[in-house]
Amino acid sequence: MEIRRAKVGEGNLLSEIAMRSKAFWDYDMSFIAKCKDALTVLDITIADDYVYVMENKQKICGFFCLIVTGEKRELDSLFLEPAYIGKGYGRVLWHYMLNLTKEIGIKDFTIEADPYAEGFYTKMGAIRIGEVVSTVLVNRKLPLLKMIVP
């Protein structure tokens, strides 16, 4: 496995991985379709933020996006191809991302987590600090987590 900075032009591929990863949790397809805008990775995001990909034999199998703008410090996404979920690759990406936060001087960040991902993030040390309203469904609440970088 190799982790590297994402390249402008890889946004469509990362967006597809995000959609497949979200669908892994047995959401119905109408919900997944509504998530498309929220899961789209734009080239401007790749250029301006910290977007890193994990490759296996030069094939992208996962990625994360850390947004650091002014006072905003947020893990915007961490997704894996479904075949890699539950096998420790998310942990590898997480630790890489934590090392990156240390390098750039980030002491804490937030995560608006999918309810299915909350357990992973709390296992990694994040704590729940509240809830936020989903941008996809108004009546849906998402866990809001905070990670203090060790």
Phi and psi in radians as a Rosetta constraint file:
Dihedral C 1 N 2 CA 2 C 2 CIRCULARHARMONIC -2.263 0.35
Dihedral N 2 CA 2 C 2 N 3 CIRCULARHARMONIC 2.451 0.35
Dihedral C 2 N 3 CA 3 C 3 CIRCULARHARMONIC -2.044 0.35
Dihedral N 3 CA 3 C 3 N 4 CIRCULARHARMONIC 2.301 0.35
Dihedral C 3 N 4 CA 4 C 4 CIRCULARHARMONIC -2.518 0.35
Dihedral N 4 CA 4 C 4 N 5 CIRCULARHARMONIC 2.875 0.35
Dihedral C 4 N 5 CA 5 C 5 CIRCULARHARMONIC -1.156 0.35
Dihedral N 5 CA 5 C 5 N 6 CIRCULARHARMONIC 2.396 0.35
Dihedral C 5 N 6 CA 6 C 6 CIRCULARHARMONIC -1.157 0.35
Dihedral N 6 CA 6 C 6 N 7 CIRCULARHARMONIC 2.668 0.35
Dihedral C 6 N 7 CA 7 C 7 CIRCULARHARMONIC -1.857 0.35
Dihedral N 7 CA 7 C 7 N 8 CIRCULARHARMONIC 2.489 0.35
Dihedral C 7 N 8 CA 8 C 8 CIRCULARHARMONIC -0.959 0.35
Dihedral N 8 CA 8 C 8 N 9 CIRCULARHARMONIC 2.335 0.35
Dihedral C 8 N 9 CA 9 C 9 CIRCULARHARMONIC 1.846 0.35
Dihedral N 9 CA 9 C 9 N 10 CIRCULARHARMONIC -0.218 0.35
Dihedral C 9 N 10 CA 10 C 10 CIRCULARHARMONIC -1.647 0.35
Dihedral N 10 CA 10 C 10 N 11 CIRCULARHARMONIC 0.037 0.35
Dihedral C 10 N 11 CA 11 C 11 CIRCULARHARMONIC -1.000 0.35
Dihedral N 11 CA 11 C 11 N 12 CIRCULARHARMONIC -0.753 0.35
Dihedral C 11 N 12 CA 12 C 12 CIRCULARHARMONIC -1.076 0.35
Dihedral N 12 CA 12 C 12 N 13 CIRCULARHARMONIC -0.760 0.35
Dihedral C 12 N 13 CA 13 C 13 CIRCULARHARMONIC -1.111 0.35
Dihedral N 13 CA 13 C 13 N 14 CIRCULARHARMONIC -0.741 0.35
Dihedral C 13 N 14 CA 14 C 14 CIRCULARHARMONIC -1.153 0.35
Dihedral N 14 CA 14 C 14 N 15 CIRCULARHARMONIC -0.669 0.35
Dihedral C 14 N 15 CA 15 C 15 CIRCULARHARMONIC -1.088 0.35
Dihedral N 15 CA 15 C 15 N 16 CIRCULARHARMONIC -0.713 0.35
Dihedral C 15 N 16 CA 16 C 16 CIRCULARHARMONIC -1.121 0.35
Dihedral N 16 CA 16 C 16 N 17 CIRCULARHARMONIC -0.717 0.35
Dihedral C 16 N 17 CA 17 C 17 CIRCULARHARMONIC -1.081 0.35
Dihedral N 17 CA 17 C 17 N 18 CIRCULARHARMONIC -0.761 0.35
Dihedral C 17 N 18 CA 18 C 18 CIRCULARHARMONIC -1.046 0.35
Dihedral N 18 CA 18 C 18 N 19 CIRCULARHARMONIC -0.758 0.35
Dihedral C 18 N 19 CA 19 C 19 CIRCULARHARMONIC -1.124 0.35
Dihedral N 19 CA 19 C 19 N 20 CIRCULARHARMONIC -0.787 0.35
Dihedral C 19 N 20 CA 20 C 20 CIRCULARHARMONIC -1.143 0.35
Dihedral N 20 CA 20 C 20 N 21 CIRCULARHARMONIC -0.672 0.35
Dihedral C 20 N 21 CA 21 C 21 CIRCULARHARMONIC -1.129 0.35
Dihedral N 21 CA 21 C 21 N 22 CIRCULARHARMONIC -0.760 0.35
Dihedral C 21 N 22 CA 22 C 22 CIRCULARHARMONIC -1.098 0.35
Dihedral N 22 CA 22 C 22 N 23 CIRCULARHARMONIC -0.733 0.35
Dihedral C 22 N 23 CA 23 C 23 CIRCULARHARMONIC -1.156 0.35
Dihedral N 23 CA 23 C 23 N 24 CIRCULARHARMONIC -0.363 0.35
Dihedral C 23 N 24 CA 24 C 24 CIRCULARHARMONIC -0.957 0.35
Dihedral N 24 CA 24 C 24 N 25 CIRCULARHARMONIC -0.530 0.35
Dihedral C 24 N 25 CA 25 C 25 CIRCULARHARMONIC -1.514 0.35
Dihedral N 25 CA 25 C 25 N 26 CIRCULARHARMONIC 0.349 0.35
Dihedral C 25 N 26 CA 26 C 26 CIRCULARHARMONIC 1.098 0.35
Dihedral N 26 CA 26 C 26 N 27 CIRCULARHARMONIC 0.509 0.35
Dihedral C 26 N 27 CA 27 C 27 CIRCULARHARMONIC -1.209 0.35
Dihedral N 27 CA 27 C 27 N 28 CIRCULARHARMONIC 2.608 0.35
Dihedral C 27 N 28 CA 28 C 28 CIRCULARHARMONIC -1.259 0.35
Dihedral N 28 CA 28 C 28 N 29 CIRCULARHARMONIC 2.727 0.35
Dihedral C 28 N 29 CA 29 C 29 CIRCULARHARMONIC -1.136 0.35
Dihedral N 29 CA 29 C 29 N 30 CIRCULARHARMONIC -0.465 0.35
Dihedral C 29 N 30 CA 30 C 30 CIRCULARHARMONIC -1.184 0.35
Dihedral N 30 CA 30 C 30 N 31 CIRCULARHARMONIC -0.651 0.35
Dihedral C 30 N 31 CA 31 C 31 CIRCULARHARMONIC -1.169 0.35
Dihedral N 31 CA 31 C 31 N 32 CIRCULARHARMONIC -0.777 0.35
Dihedral C 31 N 32 CA 32 C 32 CIRCULARHARMONIC -1.036 0.35
Dihedral N 32 CA 32 C 32 N 33 CIRCULARHARMONIC -0.731 0.35
Dihedral C 32 N 33 CA 33 C 33 CIRCULARHARMONIC -1.070 0.35
Dihedral N 33 CA 33 C 33 N 34 CIRCULARHARMONIC -0.661 0.35
Dihedral C 33 N 34 CA 34 C 34 CIRCULARHARMONIC -1.196 0.35
Dihedral N 34 CA 34 C 34 N 35 CIRCULARHARMONIC -0.379 0.35
Dihedral C 34 N 35 CA 35 C 35 CIRCULARHARMONIC -1.450 0.35
Dihedral N 35 CA 35 C 35 N 36 CIRCULARHARMONIC -0.143 0.35
Dihedral C 35 N 36 CA 36 C 36 CIRCULARHARMONIC -0.926 0.35
Dihedral N 36 CA 36 C 36 N 37 CIRCULARHARMONIC -0.869 0.35
Dihedral C 36 N 37 CA 37 C 37 CIRCULARHARMONIC -1.085 0.35
Dihedral N 37 CA 37 C 37 N 38 CIRCULARHARMONIC -0.729 0.35
Dihedral C 37 N 38 CA 38 C 38 CIRCULARHARMONIC -1.175 0.35
Dihedral N 38 CA 38 C 38 N 39 CIRCULARHARMONIC -0.459 0.35
Dihedral C 38 N 39 CA 39 C 39 CIRCULARHARMONIC -1.717 0.35
Dihedral N 39 CA 39 C 39 N 40 CIRCULARHARMONIC 0.017 0.35
Dihedral C 39 N 40 CA 40 C 40 CIRCULARHARMONIC -1.363 0.35
Dihedral N 40 CA 40 C 40 N 41 CIRCULARHARMONIC 2.255 0.35
Dihedral C 40 N 41 CA 41 C 41 CIRCULARHARMONIC -1.756 0.35
Dihedral N 41 CA 41 C 41 N 42 CIRCULARHARMONIC 2.006 0.35
Dihedral C 41 N 42 CA 42 C 42 CIRCULARHARMONIC -1.528 0.35
Dihedral N 42 CA 42 C 42 N 43 CIRCULARHARMONIC 2.642 0.35
Dihedral C 42 N 43 CA 43 C 43 CIRCULARHARMONIC -1.050 0.35
Dihedral N 43 CA 43 C 43 N 44 CIRCULARHARMONIC -0.588 0.35
Dihedral C 43 N 44 CA 44 C 44 CIRCULARHARMONIC -1.116 0.35
Dihedral N 44 CA 44 C 44 N 45 CIRCULARHARMONIC -0.615 0.35
Dihedral C 44 N 45 CA 45 C 45 CIRCULARHARMONIC -1.152 0.35
Dihedral N 45 CA 45 C 45 N 46 CIRCULARHARMONIC -0.776 0.35
Dihedral C 45 N 46 CA 46 C 46 CIRCULARHARMONIC -1.064 0.35
Dihedral N 46 CA 46 C 46 N 47 CIRCULARHARMONIC -0.700 0.35
Dihedral C 46 N 47 CA 47 C 47 CIRCULARHARMONIC -1.251 0.35
Dihedral N 47 CA 47 C 47 N 48 CIRCULARHARMONIC -0.661 0.35
Dihedral C 47 N 48 CA 48 C 48 CIRCULARHARMONIC -1.709 0.35
Dihedral N 48 CA 48 C 48 N 49 CIRCULARHARMONIC -0.382 0.35
Dihedral C 48 N 49 CA 49 C 49 CIRCULARHARMONIC -2.027 0.35
Dihedral N 49 CA 49 C 49 N 50 CIRCULARHARMONIC -3.046 0.35
Dihedral C 49 N 50 CA 50 C 50 CIRCULARHARMONIC -1.701 0.35
Dihedral N 50 CA 50 C 50 N 51 CIRCULARHARMONIC 1.586 0.35
Dihedral C 50 N 51 CA 51 C 51 CIRCULARHARMONIC -1.971 0.35
Dihedral N 51 CA 51 C 51 N 52 CIRCULARHARMONIC 2.101 0.35
Dihedral C 51 N 52 CA 52 C 52 CIRCULARHARMONIC -2.187 0.35
Dihedral N 52 CA 52 C 52 N 53 CIRCULARHARMONIC 2.537 0.35
Dihedral C 52 N 53 CA 53 C 53 CIRCULARHARMONIC -2.034 0.35
Dihedral N 53 CA 53 C 53 N 54 CIRCULARHARMONIC 2.625 0.35
Dihedral C 53 N 54 CA 54 C 54 CIRCULARHARMONIC -1.845 0.35
Dihedral N 54 CA 54 C 54 N 55 CIRCULARHARMONIC 2.255 0.35
Dihedral C 54 N 55 CA 55 C 55 CIRCULARHARMONIC -2.046 0.35
Dihedral N 55 CA 55 C 55 N 56 CIRCULARHARMONIC 2.516 0.35
Dihedral C 55 N 56 CA 56 C 56 CIRCULARHARMONIC -2.148 0.35
Dihedral N 56 CA 56 C 56 N 57 CIRCULARHARMONIC 1.981 0.35
Dihedral C 56 N 57 CA 57 C 57 CIRCULARHARMONIC 0.949 0.35
Dihedral N 57 CA 57 C 57 N 58 CIRCULARHARMONIC 0.796 0.35
Dihedral C 57 N 58 CA 58 C 58 CIRCULARHARMONIC 1.123 0.35
Dihedral N 58 CA 58 C 58 N 59 CIRCULARHARMONIC 0.326 0.35
Dihedral C 58 N 59 CA 59 C 59 CIRCULARHARMONIC -1.991 0.35
Dihedral N 59 CA 59 C 59 N 60 CIRCULARHARMONIC 2.216 0.35
Dihedral C 59 N 60 CA 60 C 60 CIRCULARHARMONIC -1.205 0.35
Dihedral N 60 CA 60 C 60 N 61 CIRCULARHARMONIC 2.214 0.35
Dihedral C 60 N 61 CA 61 C 61 CIRCULARHARMONIC -2.102 0.35
Dihedral N 61 CA 61 C 61 N 62 CIRCULARHARMONIC -0.045 0.35
Dihedral C 61 N 62 CA 62 C 62 CIRCULARHARMONIC -3.098 0.35
Dihedral N 62 CA 62 C 62 N 63 CIRCULARHARMONIC 2.955 0.35
Dihedral C 62 N 63 CA 63 C 63 CIRCULARHARMONIC -2.843 0.35
Dihedral N 63 CA 63 C 63 N 64 CIRCULARHARMONIC 2.873 0.35
Dihedral C 63 N 64 CA 64 C 64 CIRCULARHARMONIC -2.385 0.35
Dihedral N 64 CA 64 C 64 N 65 CIRCULARHARMONIC 2.754 0.35
Dihedral C 64 N 65 CA 65 C 65 CIRCULARHARMONIC -2.318 0.35
Dihedral N 65 CA 65 C 65 N 66 CIRCULARHARMONIC 2.071 0.35
Dihedral C 65 N 66 CA 66 C 66 CIRCULARHARMONIC -1.917 0.35
Dihedral N 66 CA 66 C 66 N 67 CIRCULARHARMONIC 2.141 0.35
Dihedral C 66 N 67 CA 67 C 67 CIRCULARHARMONIC -1.814 0.35
Dihedral N 67 CA 67 C 67 N 68 CIRCULARHARMONIC 2.183 0.35
Dihedral C 67 N 68 CA 68 C 68 CIRCULARHARMONIC -2.277 0.35
Dihedral N 68 CA 68 C 68 N 69 CIRCULARHARMONIC 1.763 0.35
Dihedral C 68 N 69 CA 69 C 69 CIRCULARHARMONIC -2.384 0.35
Dihedral N 69 CA 69 C 69 N 70 CIRCULARHARMONIC 1.992 0.35
Dihedral C 69 N 70 CA 70 C 70 CIRCULARHARMONIC 1.013 0.35
Dihedral N 70 CA 70 C 70 N 71 CIRCULARHARMONIC -2.125 0.35
Dihedral C 70 N 71 CA 71 C 71 CIRCULARHARMONIC -1.496 0.35
Dihedral N 71 CA 71 C 71 N 72 CIRCULARHARMONIC -0.173 0.35
Dihedral C 71 N 72 CA 72 C 72 CIRCULARHARMONIC -1.401 0.35
Dihedral N 72 CA 72 C 72 N 73 CIRCULARHARMONIC 2.174 0.35
Dihedral C 72 N 73 CA 73 C 73 CIRCULARHARMONIC -2.366 0.35
Dihedral N 73 CA 73 C 73 N 74 CIRCULARHARMONIC 1.833 0.35
Dihedral C 73 N 74 CA 74 C 74 CIRCULARHARMONIC -2.467 0.35
Dihedral N 74 CA 74 C 74 N 75 CIRCULARHARMONIC 2.355 0.35
Dihedral C 74 N 75 CA 75 C 75 CIRCULARHARMONIC -1.405 0.35
Dihedral N 75 CA 75 C 75 N 76 CIRCULARHARMONIC 1.788 0.35
Dihedral C 75 N 76 CA 76 C 76 CIRCULARHARMONIC -1.321 0.35
Dihedral N 76 CA 76 C 76 N 77 CIRCULARHARMONIC -0.610 0.35
Dihedral C 76 N 77 CA 77 C 77 CIRCULARHARMONIC -2.813 0.35
Dihedral N 77 CA 77 C 77 N 78 CIRCULARHARMONIC 2.635 0.35
Dihedral C 77 N 78 CA 78 C 78 CIRCULARHARMONIC -2.627 0.35
Dihedral N 78 CA 78 C 78 N 79 CIRCULARHARMONIC 1.909 0.35
Dihedral C 78 N 79 CA 79 C 79 CIRCULARHARMONIC -2.318 0.35
Dihedral N 79 CA 79 C 79 N 80 CIRCULARHARMONIC 2.589 0.35
Dihedral C 79 N 80 CA 80 C 80 CIRCULARHARMONIC -2.212 0.35
Dihedral N 80 CA 80 C 80 N 81 CIRCULARHARMONIC 2.631 0.35
Dihedral C 80 N 81 CA 81 C 81 CIRCULARHARMONIC -1.012 0.35
Dihedral N 81 CA 81 C 81 N 82 CIRCULARHARMONIC 2.472 0.35
Dihedral C 81 N 82 CA 82 C 82 CIRCULARHARMONIC -0.904 0.35
Dihedral N 82 CA 82 C 82 N 83 CIRCULARHARMONIC -0.616 0.35
Dihedral C 82 N 83 CA 83 C 83 CIRCULARHARMONIC -1.110 0.35
Dihedral N 83 CA 83 C 83 N 84 CIRCULARHARMONIC -0.317 0.35
Dihedral C 83 N 84 CA 84 C 84 CIRCULARHARMONIC -1.767 0.35
Dihedral N 84 CA 84 C 84 N 85 CIRCULARHARMONIC -0.118 0.35
Dihedral C 84 N 85 CA 85 C 85 CIRCULARHARMONIC -1.255 0.35
Dihedral N 85 CA 85 C 85 N 86 CIRCULARHARMONIC 2.377 0.35
Dihedral C 85 N 86 CA 86 C 86 CIRCULARHARMONIC 1.428 0.35
Dihedral N 86 CA 86 C 86 N 87 CIRCULARHARMONIC 0.222 0.35
Dihedral C 86 N 87 CA 87 C 87 CIRCULARHARMONIC -2.092 0.35
Dihedral N 87 CA 87 C 87 N 88 CIRCULARHARMONIC 0.209 0.35
Dihedral C 87 N 88 CA 88 C 88 CIRCULARHARMONIC 1.678 0.35
Dihedral N 88 CA 88 C 88 N 89 CIRCULARHARMONIC -0.105 0.35
Dihedral C 88 N 89 CA 89 C 89 CIRCULARHARMONIC -1.259 0.35
Dihedral N 89 CA 89 C 89 N 90 CIRCULARHARMONIC -0.572 0.35
Dihedral C 89 N 90 CA 90 C 90 CIRCULARHARMONIC -1.085 0.35
Dihedral N 90 CA 90 C 90 N 91 CIRCULARHARMONIC -0.690 0.35
Dihedral C 90 N 91 CA 91 C 91 CIRCULARHARMONIC -1.096 0.35
Dihedral N 91 CA 91 C 91 N 92 CIRCULARHARMONIC -0.713 0.35
Dihedral C 91 N 92 CA 92 C 92 CIRCULARHARMONIC -1.084 0.35
Dihedral N 92 CA 92 C 92 N 93 CIRCULARHARMONIC -0.830 0.35
Dihedral C 92 N 93 CA 93 C 93 CIRCULARHARMONIC -1.059 0.35
Dihedral N 93 CA 93 C 93 N 94 CIRCULARHARMONIC -0.747 0.35
Dihedral C 93 N 94 CA 94 C 94 CIRCULARHARMONIC -1.017 0.35
Dihedral N 94 CA 94 C 94 N 95 CIRCULARHARMONIC -0.853 0.35
Dihedral C 94 N 95 CA 95 C 95 CIRCULARHARMONIC -1.164 0.35
Dihedral N 95 CA 95 C 95 N 96 CIRCULARHARMONIC -0.614 0.35
Dihedral C 95 N 96 CA 96 C 96 CIRCULARHARMONIC -1.084 0.35
Dihedral N 96 CA 96 C 96 N 97 CIRCULARHARMONIC -0.803 0.35
Dihedral C 96 N 97 CA 97 C 97 CIRCULARHARMONIC -1.085 0.35
Dihedral N 97 CA 97 C 97 N 98 CIRCULARHARMONIC -0.726 0.35
Dihedral C 97 N 98 CA 98 C 98 CIRCULARHARMONIC -1.078 0.35
Dihedral N 98 CA 98 C 98 N 99 CIRCULARHARMONIC -0.739 0.35
Dihedral C 98 N 99 CA 99 C 99 CIRCULARHARMONIC -1.077 0.35
Dihedral N 99 CA 99 C 99 N 100 CIRCULARHARMONIC -0.670 0.35
Dihedral C 99 N 100 CA 100 C 100 CIRCULARHARMONIC -1.086 0.35
Dihedral N 100 CA 100 C 100 N 101 CIRCULARHARMONIC -0.761 0.35
Dihedral C 100 N 101 CA 101 C 101 CIRCULARHARMONIC -1.051 0.35
Dihedral N 101 CA 101 C 101 N 102 CIRCULARHARMONIC -0.666 0.35
Dihedral C 101 N 102 CA 102 C 102 CIRCULARHARMONIC -1.129 0.35
Dihedral N 102 CA 102 C 102 N 103 CIRCULARHARMONIC -0.759 0.35
Dihedral C 102 N 103 CA 103 C 103 CIRCULARHARMONIC -1.064 0.35
Dihedral N 103 CA 103 C 103 N 104 CIRCULARHARMONIC -0.648 0.35
Dihedral C 103 N 104 CA 104 C 104 CIRCULARHARMONIC -1.679 0.35
Dihedral N 104 CA 104 C 104 N 105 CIRCULARHARMONIC 0.075 0.35
Dihedral C 104 N 105 CA 105 C 105 CIRCULARHARMONIC 1.454 0.35
Dihedral N 105 CA 105 C 105 N 106 CIRCULARHARMONIC 0.390 0.35
Dihedral C 105 N 106 CA 106 C 106 CIRCULARHARMONIC -1.476 0.35
Dihedral N 106 CA 106 C 106 N 107 CIRCULARHARMONIC 2.219 0.35
Dihedral C 106 N 107 CA 107 C 107 CIRCULARHARMONIC -1.698 0.35
Dihedral N 107 CA 107 C 107 N 108 CIRCULARHARMONIC -0.409 0.35
Dihedral C 107 N 108 CA 108 C 108 CIRCULARHARMONIC -2.786 0.35
Dihedral N 108 CA 108 C 108 N 109 CIRCULARHARMONIC 2.831 0.35
Dihedral C 108 N 109 CA 109 C 109 CIRCULARHARMONIC -2.731 0.35
Dihedral N 109 CA 109 C 109 N 110 CIRCULARHARMONIC 2.840 0.35
Dihedral C 109 N 110 CA 110 C 110 CIRCULARHARMONIC -1.865 0.35
Dihedral N 110 CA 110 C 110 N 111 CIRCULARHARMONIC 2.860 0.35
Dihedral C 110 N 111 CA 111 C 111 CIRCULARHARMONIC -2.467 0.35
Dihedral N 111 CA 111 C 111 N 112 CIRCULARHARMONIC 2.126 0.35
Dihedral C 111 N 112 CA 112 C 112 CIRCULARHARMONIC -1.607 0.35
Dihedral N 112 CA 112 C 112 N 113 CIRCULARHARMONIC 1.741 0.35
Dihedral C 112 N 113 CA 113 C 113 CIRCULARHARMONIC -1.645 0.35
Dihedral N 113 CA 113 C 113 N 114 CIRCULARHARMONIC 2.582 0.35
Dihedral C 113 N 114 CA 114 C 114 CIRCULARHARMONIC -1.155 0.35
Dihedral N 114 CA 114 C 114 N 115 CIRCULARHARMONIC 2.486 0.35
Dihedral C 114 N 115 CA 115 C 115 CIRCULARHARMONIC -0.967 0.35
Dihedral N 115 CA 115 C 115 N 116 CIRCULARHARMONIC -0.584 0.35
Dihedral C 115 N 116 CA 116 C 116 CIRCULARHARMONIC -1.250 0.35
Dihedral N 116 CA 116 C 116 N 117 CIRCULARHARMONIC -0.389 0.35
Dihedral C 116 N 117 CA 117 C 117 CIRCULARHARMONIC -1.628 0.35
Dihedral N 117 CA 117 C 117 N 118 CIRCULARHARMONIC -0.184 0.35
Dihedral C 117 N 118 CA 118 C 118 CIRCULARHARMONIC -0.993 0.35
Dihedral N 118 CA 118 C 118 N 119 CIRCULARHARMONIC -0.734 0.35
Dihedral C 118 N 119 CA 119 C 119 CIRCULARHARMONIC -1.047 0.35
Dihedral N 119 CA 119 C 119 N 120 CIRCULARHARMONIC -0.705 0.35
Dihedral C 119 N 120 CA 120 C 120 CIRCULARHARMONIC -1.069 0.35
Dihedral N 120 CA 120 C 120 N 121 CIRCULARHARMONIC -0.865 0.35
Dihedral C 120 N 121 CA 121 C 121 CIRCULARHARMONIC -1.143 0.35
Dihedral N 121 CA 121 C 121 N 122 CIRCULARHARMONIC -0.670 0.35
Dihedral C 121 N 122 CA 122 C 122 CIRCULARHARMONIC -1.208 0.35
Dihedral N 122 CA 122 C 122 N 123 CIRCULARHARMONIC -0.585 0.35
Dihedral C 122 N 123 CA 123 C 123 CIRCULARHARMONIC -1.095 0.35
Dihedral N 123 CA 123 C 123 N 124 CIRCULARHARMONIC -0.550 0.35
Dihedral C 123 N 124 CA 124 C 124 CIRCULARHARMONIC -1.427 0.35
Dihedral N 124 CA 124 C 124 N 125 CIRCULARHARMONIC -0.095 0.35
Dihedral C 124 N 125 CA 125 C 125 CIRCULARHARMONIC 1.997 0.35
Dihedral N 125 CA 125 C 125 N 126 CIRCULARHARMONIC -0.077 0.35
Dihedral C 125 N 126 CA 126 C 126 CIRCULARHARMONIC -1.269 0.35
Dihedral N 126 CA 126 C 126 N 127 CIRCULARHARMONIC 2.652 0.35
Dihedral C 126 N 127 CA 127 C 127 CIRCULARHARMONIC -2.102 0.35
Dihedral N 127 CA 127 C 127 N 128 CIRCULARHARMONIC 2.541 0.35
Dihedral C 127 N 128 CA 128 C 128 CIRCULARHARMONIC -1.350 0.35
Dihedral N 128 CA 128 C 128 N 129 CIRCULARHARMONIC 2.255 0.35
Dihedral C 128 N 129 CA 129 C 129 CIRCULARHARMONIC -2.067 0.35
Dihedral N 129 CA 129 C 129 N 130 CIRCULARHARMONIC -0.016 0.35
Dihedral C 129 N 130 CA 130 C 130 CIRCULARHARMONIC 2.795 0.35
Dihedral N 130 CA 130 C 130 N 131 CIRCULARHARMONIC -2.723 0.35
Dihedral C 130 N 131 CA 131 C 131 CIRCULARHARMONIC -2.415 0.35
Dihedral N 131 CA 131 C 131 N 132 CIRCULARHARMONIC 2.736 0.35
Dihedral C 131 N 132 CA 132 C 132 CIRCULARHARMONIC -2.289 0.35
Dihedral N 132 CA 132 C 132 N 133 CIRCULARHARMONIC 2.705 0.35
Dihedral C 132 N 133 CA 133 C 133 CIRCULARHARMONIC -1.369 0.35
Dihedral N 133 CA 133 C 133 N 134 CIRCULARHARMONIC 2.324 0.35
Dihedral C 133 N 134 CA 134 C 134 CIRCULARHARMONIC -1.067 0.35
Dihedral N 134 CA 134 C 134 N 135 CIRCULARHARMONIC 2.515 0.35
Dihedral C 134 N 135 CA 135 C 135 CIRCULARHARMONIC -1.436 0.35
Dihedral N 135 CA 135 C 135 N 136 CIRCULARHARMONIC -0.158 0.35
Dihedral C 135 N 136 CA 136 C 136 CIRCULARHARMONIC -1.650 0.35
Dihedral N 136 CA 136 C 136 N 137 CIRCULARHARMONIC -0.835 0.35
Dihedral C 136 N 137 CA 137 C 137 CIRCULARHARMONIC -2.228 0.35
Dihedral N 137 CA 137 C 137 N 138 CIRCULARHARMONIC 2.129 0.35
Dihedral C 137 N 138 CA 138 C 138 CIRCULARHARMONIC -1.060 0.35
Dihedral N 138 CA 138 C 138 N 139 CIRCULARHARMONIC -0.621 0.35
Dihedral C 138 N 139 CA 139 C 139 CIRCULARHARMONIC -1.530 0.35
Dihedral N 139 CA 139 C 139 N 140 CIRCULARHARMONIC 0.182 0.35
Dihedral C 139 N 140 CA 140 C 140 CIRCULARHARMONIC -1.840 0.35
Dihedral N 140 CA 140 C 140 N 141 CIRCULARHARMONIC 2.323 0.35
Dihedral C 140 N 141 CA 141 C 141 CIRCULARHARMONIC -1.865 0.35
Dihedral N 141 CA 141 C 141 N 142 CIRCULARHARMONIC 2.494 0.35
Dihedral C 141 N 142 CA 142 C 142 CIRCULARHARMONIC -2.032 0.35
Dihedral N 142 CA 142 C 142 N 143 CIRCULARHARMONIC 2.500 0.35
Dihedral C 142 N 143 CA 143 C 143 CIRCULARHARMONIC -1.108 0.35
Dihedral N 143 CA 143 C 143 N 144 CIRCULARHARMONIC 2.355 0.35
Dihedral C 143 N 144 CA 144 C 144 CIRCULARHARMONIC -1.842 0.35
Dihedral N 144 CA 144 C 144 N 145 CIRCULARHARMONIC 2.113 0.35
Dihedral C 144 N 145 CA 145 C 145 CIRCULARHARMONIC -2.040 0.35
Dihedral N 145 CA 145 C 145 N 146 CIRCULARHARMONIC 2.773 0.35
Dihedral C 145 N 146 CA 146 C 146 CIRCULARHARMONIC -2.291 0.35
Dihedral N 146 CA 146 C 146 N 147 CIRCULARHARMONIC 2.374 0.35
Dihedral C 146 N 147 CA 147 C 147 CIRCULARHARMONIC -2.041 0.35
Dihedral N 147 CA 147 C 147 N 148 CIRCULARHARMONIC 2.153 0.35
Dihedral C 147 N 148 CA 148 C 148 CIRCULARHARMONIC -1.663 0.35
Dihedral N 148 CA 148 C 148 N 149 CIRCULARHARMONIC 2.108 0.35
Dihedral C 148 N 149 CA 149 C 149 CIRCULARHARMONIC -1.198 0.35
Dihedral N 149 CA 149 C 149 N 150 CIRCULARHARMONIC 2.164 0.35
